[in-house]
Amino acid sequence: MKRVLLVAGILALGACAESAPEAAPEAEETAEATPADMTEWQGGYTLAYEDGTEAVLNIAPGGTYDVTMNDETVTGMITMGDGGAFCYTPEGGTETECWTNGDAAEDGSWVSTSDQGNSVTVTRVEAPAAEAPAEPAA
């Protein structure tokens, strides 16, 4: 489960790499208690660890997330930390882990590093374009 939390943190950090706007700092008093506005970062991400393990992170509006690794899913809340770090707190948990994103690579991926020294490569998953509904036959 700890690795699943690591994955979630990494994805969140990657979401703010090169193509995404920077988050506005929140007041210190509410930064940990108020969910982050994840509108700019909502969507899916893949996380790749150095040992080959992969995970999928989904960020929803309102600052919630879910991350799935090895058929285990963890949900929780994202808040903004110092310096624009994304801080993940699992549902029912008290341990928060904050992640800072590195610069985006040419392929759009980035490395996110946690406040505990863990790193992961994050890649945003593009949602498939919605197909136009078929026109009724005349």
N, C-alpha and C positions, 0 to 999 in steps of 0.2 A: 504494500500500500504506500510506503514511503516513496518508492520509485514513481508511482502514479502521481503523487503530489509534485514530485520533481518535474515531471512531464508537464503538468498543468502550468507550473510557474514559468517554464521555458517558453511555452507557446504564448503566453500572455506577453512576455517581454518581446518576443519576435513581432508581435502584432503592431508594435509601435515603431518598427524599423523604417527606413528610408521613405517609403511611399505613404505612410500614415502620418497625420498631423500630430504634433506633440500635445500631450494633455496639459490642461491648465492646472497649476498647483492649487490644492485645496487648503483650507485653513487647517493649521496643525491640530486644533482641538477635535476636528471631525474627520480627519484623514483615515483613521483606522475604523471609525464607526459608521461611516457613510459609504455605500457601494459606489464604485467608480462609474462614470458614464462611459459605457463601452460601445456606444453607437458607432464610433469610427473603427473599432476593432472587432465588432461582432463578426462571427463566421467561424470557419473551421481551419485548423492548422494540424500539420503533422510534426511530430517531434522525433528526432533521431539521436540516439545516444551513441557514444563512442564504441560501446560493446555490441552494437547492432540492434539493440532493443528499440522498438518504435511504439509510439502512442498517438492518439488523436485527441485534440483539444477543441472544444466548441465554446465560444464566448457568446453569451446572449445579452440583449439590451438589459439595462438595470444592474449590471455588474455581477451576474451569476455565470458560472462555468460548469462544465463537466469534462472530465478527461478519462479516456478509456485506454487501458493497457492490459494485455493478456486476459481479456474477458472480465476485467475488474473495472468498475466505473466509480469515480469519486466526484461529488458535486460540492459546490461551495460558493463563496463570495470573493470578489476581487475589489481591493481598495488601492488607492494610489499612495505610494510611499515617498520617501525623500528622493530627490533628484529624478523624479519621473519613473521610479521603479514600480512594477506591478506586484502587489502583495496578495497572495492567495491564502485563504483560510478555509479549510475543508468544513463541510456541514457537520455540526456537532463537535468540531475540534477547536482547540485553543491555540495550536501551534501555527503561526503564520510564517510563510516563506516568501521573501521578496526577490524579484528577478530584474536584472538590468540587461537591456538589449545592446548588442554590439552593432556595428555598421552593417548594412546590407551588402551581400555579395552580388556579383553580376547576375546570378540566377534569381535574385530576390530573396534568398534565404538569409538568415542571420544566426549568430550564436548568442544565446541568452545565458547569463551567469547568475546563480543564486547567491544570496548573502551567506550561504553555507559553503560556497566554493564549487558547486556543481555546475556543469555546462551541458547544453543541448543545442542541436541545430534545429531551427524552426523554419518551416515553409508554410506559407499561406495556401490553403486549398481553394481554388476558384470554384465557385458554385456554377454548375452548368446553366446555360441560358435556358430560360423557359421557352418551351415550344409554343408557337401560335396555335390556337384551337383550329381544328379542321372546319372548313366552311361546309354548311349543310348542302347536300345535293339538291339541285333544282328540280 
